[in-house]
Amino acid sequence: MAESAAPVVIETGHLTKIYRGRHVALNDVSFSVERGAVLGLIGPNGAGKSTLLRLLLGLHRPTSGFVKLFGQKMSPSRADLRRRIGYIPTHPRLPRGFTPMTFLDYIGQLQGLRSVLRRTKTALLLRAVGLLDQAGEKVDGFSHGMNARLMVAASLINDPELLIWDEPLHSLDPEARRSMFDLIRTFDGQKTLILTSHNLSDVDEVCTHAAMLCQGHLVSMGPLEEFQSTSACRHFALDLAGDSKAISKAVQTIKTMQDMSQVTCKHRRLELRLKEQVVNSVALANVFMELASNKLTVVGFEVYGEATETQFLAMVGREETRGFARVAAPEREAA
């Protein structure tokens, strides 16, 4: 019997936001996120990430389209839905005079938690984010990293089903960052998380899915493996054995092959980068045939899969060059 799909926590349909009637911040964005997913939301500055998060939180109304959370339509009046979300803004400002203990207690009161439960959760969360030793210190002198960790704890105080964290790791030192990764892994499919980060290695580290925004458009959305694989297996390195003149001759021929975007050879190590949409097996077969015809032996072979950051940069470049083409397409179709 086939396993049933996980419930959908977030759904958007043709979501569009235009500010002041002229600035299109988000344009026709449709996607869904299942329960337990850890979605890395990435894109260049001005791509529409913050606008999307505000719409998901119901802080802004969409110009058109819709947002549904837990199967219910989100709007600025849906405080009941927001109570099921743990949110961290990009640059949180903590109120002066509070300690981590009193701040979490205050957030717990706002969430309607009983005092006994607030005390228990406060201690557990401060330990989880590494602030238990500073529980009684004033937050006024806290570093950005300590503030970030405290906000992570605050976002979890009400045991929310959905977490929306906007750049929560940007000020953390390597040790604190590792602790946050470990904390995210403890969710183990029990919470749904949307995480934005400019450090794309964070996405590789903990996310199960990735979504990329560029110029208000949703360029890519899906499992992280699929996101990475669109450009994976296009970079190869071959260690060669044989006559140096034969190597030079083979390299010159390989450079003329139409499937190649870049060919270099240094110290008998041949590096190949294939063009987009090339069938790898065909391209490599041609390379091996050329090497064999020159009586060269391959003594080492490596495949370099490209990580999220490389794929992100490539997709941004392609999307920016498509900008005019996308706008002009409806006119061409109407012609």
C-alpha positions in Angstrom: 0.0 0.0 0.0 1.5 3.4 -1.1 2.3 5.9 1.6 0.0 8.9 1.8 1.5 12.3 1.1 2.3 14.5 4.0 -0.3 17.3 4.7 0.3 20.6 3.0 1.2 23.3 5.5 1.8 26.2 3.1 0.1 26.8 -0.3 0.2 29.9 -2.4 -1.6 30.4 -5.7 -0.7 33.1 -8.3 0.6 35.2 -5.4 1.3 38.8 -6.5 2.3 41.9 -4.6 2.6 45.4 -6.2 3.6 48.3 -3.9 2.2 51.8 -4.7 0.7 50.5 -7.9 4.1 50.4 -9.7 6.7 48.2 -7.9 6.1 44.5 -8.6 7.7 42.8 -5.6 6.2 39.4 -6.2 4.8 38.1 -9.5 2.5 35.1 -9.9 4.1 32.8 -7.3 2.5 29.4 -6.7 4.0 26.6 -4.6 3.2 24.3 -1.7 5.2 23.0 1.2 4.5 19.8 3.0 4.7 19.2 6.7 8.2 18.4 7.9 10.0 20.1 5.0 12.9 22.4 5.7 12.8 24.9 2.8 15.7 27.1 2.0 14.4 30.3 0.4 17.2 31.9 -1.6 17.6 34.7 -4.1 19.6 38.0 -4.6 18.7 41.2 -2.8 15.4 42.6 -4.0 14.3 39.2 -5.2 11.0 39.3 -3.2 12.0 37.0 -0.3 10.9 39.5 2.5 7.7 40.3 0.7 6.9 36.6 0.4 7.5 36.1 4.2 5.3 39.0 5.1 2.5 37.6 2.9 2.9 34.2 4.5 2.6 35.8 7.9 -0.4 37.8 7.0 1.3 41.1 7.7 0.5 42.3 4.2 -2.4 41.7 1.9 -1.6 40.3 -1.6 -2.5 42.4 -4.6 -3.8 39.2 -6.1 -3.6 35.5 -5.4 -3.8 33.8 -2.1 -1.9 32.3 0.8 -3.2 29.3 2.7 -1.7 27.9 5.9 -2.9 24.6 7.4 -5.6 24.6 4.7 -7.0 28.0 5.8 -6.7 31.3 4.0 -4.2 33.7 5.6 -5.1 37.4 6.1 -4.0 40.2 8.5 -7.0 39.3 10.8 -5.9 35.7 11.2 -4.2 35.9 14.6 -5.2 32.3 15.2 -3.0 31.1 12.4 -0.1 33.4 13.4 -0.1 31.7 16.8 0.9 28.5 15.1 4.0 30.2 13.6 7.4 30.9 15.1 8.9 33.9 13.4 12.4 35.5 13.4 12.8 38.8 11.5 16.0 39.7 9.8 17.3 42.2 12.3 15.4 41.7 15.6 15.6 44.3 18.2 15.2 43.1 21.8 13.6 45.4 24.4 16.1 46.9 26.8 16.2 45.8 30.4 15.1 42.2 29.8 17.2 39.1 30.6 16.8 36.0 28.4 14.7 34.5 31.2 12.3 37.4 31.5 12.1 37.9 27.7 11.1 34.3 27.1 8.6 34.5 30.0 7.1 37.6 28.4 6.8 36.0 25.0 5.2 33.0 26.6 2.7 35.2 28.3 1.8 36.8 24.9 1.3 33.2 23.6 -1.1 32.4 26.5 1.2 29.8 28.2 0.6 29.0 31.9 3.4 30.1 34.3 4.6 26.6 35.1 4.9 25.7 31.4 6.7 29.0 30.7 9.3 28.3 33.3 9.9 24.7 32.1 10.1 25.7 28.4 12.3 28.7 29.2 15.0 26.6 30.8 14.9 23.9 28.1 15.1 26.5 25.3 17.9 28.5 26.8 19.9 25.3 27.2 19.1 24.3 23.6 20.5 27.6 22.2 23.5 27.8 24.5 22.3 30.7 26.7 21.6 29.0 30.0 24.7 30.5 31.6 23.6 34.0 30.5 19.9 33.5 31.6 20.1 36.3 34.2 22.2 38.8 32.2 20.7 41.9 30.6 20.3 41.6 26.9 21.4 45.2 26.4 25.0 44.1 26.1 24.4 41.0 24.0 26.2 40.4 20.8 24.3 40.0 17.5 25.0 36.3 17.7 23.5 36.0 21.2 20.5 38.0 20.1 20.0 35.6 17.2 20.1 32.6 19.5 17.7 34.1 21.9 15.3 34.9 19.0 15.5 31.2 18.0 14.4 30.3 21.5 11.6 32.8 21.5 10.3 31.5 18.2 10.0 28.0 19.7 8.3 29.0 23.0 4.8 28.1 21.9 5.9 24.8 20.2 4.7 26.1 16.8 4.0 23.8 13.8 5.5 26.2 11.3 8.8 28.2 11.7 9.7 31.2 9.5 13.3 32.2 10.1 14.6 35.2 8.1 18.4 35.1 8.2 18.7 33.6 11.7 22.3 32.4 11.3 23.9 35.6 9.8 25.6 36.7 13.0 26.6 33.3 14.5 30.1 32.2 15.0 31.0 28.7 13.7 30.3 26.9 17.0 26.9 28.6 17.4 26.0 27.9 13.8 26.8 24.2 14.3 24.6 24.2 17.4 21.7 25.7 15.3 22.2 23.1 12.7 22.0 20.4 15.3 18.8 22.0 16.7 17.1 22.1 13.3 17.9 18.4 12.8 16.1 17.6 16.1 12.9 18.7 14.4 13.1 15.5 12.4 10.1 16.1 10.2 7.9 17.3 13.2 8.1 21.0 12.3 8.0 22.8 9.0 10.7 25.4 8.5 11.3 28.1 6.0 14.8 29.4 6.3 16.4 32.3 4.4 20.1 32.7 4.2 22.7 34.5 2.2 25.2 31.8 3.2 24.1 29.1 0.8 26.2 26.4 2.4 23.6 26.7 5.2 20.9 25.5 2.8 23.1 22.6 1.7 23.7 21.7 5.4 20.1 21.4 6.7 17.5 22.0 4.1 15.4 19.3 2.4 14.0 21.6 -0.3 15.0 24.8 -2.0 13.1 27.7 -3.6 14.8 30.4 -5.6 13.2 33.9 -6.2 14.6 36.3 -8.8 13.0 39.6 -9.7 9.8 38.6 -8.0 9.5 35.3 -9.9 9.8 31.8 -8.5 12.6 30.4 -10.6 13.0 27.0 -9.0 11.2 25.0 -6.3 11.7 21.4 -5.3 13.8 18.9 -3.3 17.3 20.0 -2.7 18.7 17.1 -4.6 16.8 18.1 -7.7 17.8 21.7 -7.4 21.5 20.8 -7.3 21.2 18.1 -10.0 20.2 20.5 -12.7 23.8 21.4 -13.0 25.5 18.4 -11.4 27.8 16.1 -13.3 29.0 18.7 -15.8 32.4 19.1 -14.3 34.9 16.2 -14.7 38.6 15.7 -14.1 40.7 12.9 -15.8 44.2 12.0 -14.8 46.1 10.8 -17.9 49.1 8.6 -18.6 50.9 8.5 -21.9 53.1 10.5 -24.3 53.0 14.2 -23.5 52.8 15.1 -27.2 49.8 12.7 -27.6 48.1 14.4 -24.6 48.6 17.8 -26.2 47.2 16.6 -29.5 44.1 15.0 -27.8 43.4 18.1 -25.7 43.4 20.3 -28.8 40.9 18.1 -30.5 38.7 17.9 -27.3 38.6 21.7 -27.2 36.9 21.7 -30.6 34.1 19.4 -29.5 30.8 21.3 -29.4 29.7 19.8 -26.1 32.5 21.4 -24.2 32.2 24.8 -22.5 35.7 24.7 -21.0 38.7 22.4 -21.4 42.0 22.7 -19.5 45.0 20.4 -19.0 47.7 20.9 -16.4 50.2 18.4 -15.1 48.4 15.6 -17.1 45.1 16.4 -15.4 42.4 17.1 -17.9 39.4 19.1 -16.7 36.2 19.3 -18.6 33.1 21.4 -18.2 30.1 20.5 -20.3 27.6 22.9 -21.7 24.0 23.0 -20.4 21.6 20.4 -21.7 24.4 18.2 -23.0 24.0 14.4 -22.6 27.0 13.5 -20.4 27.4 10.0 -21.6 27.6 11.0 -25.2 30.1 13.8 -24.5 32.3 11.6 -22.4 32.2 8.8 -24.9 33.6 11.2 -27.5 36.4 12.2 -25.1 37.3 8.7 -24.3 37.4 7.7 -28.0 39.8 10.6 -28.7 42.0 9.6 -25.8 42.1 6.0 -26.9 42.9 7.0 -30.5 46.0 8.7 -29.1 46.9 5.6 -27.0 46.3 7.5 -23.7 45.3 5.8 -20.5 42.9 7.3 -17.9 44.4 6.5 -14.5 42.1 8.8 -12.4 38.5 10.1 -12.8 36.6 12.5 -10.7 33.1 14.0 -10.9 32.4 17.4 -9.3 28.7 17.9 -8.4 27.9 21.6 -8.0 26.5 22.7 -4.7 23.6 25.0 -4.2 25.7 28.2 -4.3 27.1 27.4 -7.8 23.6 26.5 -9.0 22.2 29.6 -7.5 24.6 31.9 -9.3 24.1 30.1 -12.6 20.3 30.4 -12.3 20.4 34.1 -11.4 22.5 34.8 -14.4 20.1 32.9 -16.7 17.0 34.5 -15.1 18.4 38.0 -15.5 19.1 37.4 -19.2 15.6 36.1 -19.6 14.0 39.2 -18.1 13.2 41.0 -21.3 12.3 37.8 -23.1 9.7 37.0 -20.5 8.0 40.4 -20.8 8.1 40.3 -24.6 6.8 36.8 -24.9 3.0 37.6 -24.5 3.4 40.3 -27.2 5.0 37.8 -29.6 2.3 35.2 -28.9 -0.4 37.8 -29.6 1.2 38.9 -32.8 
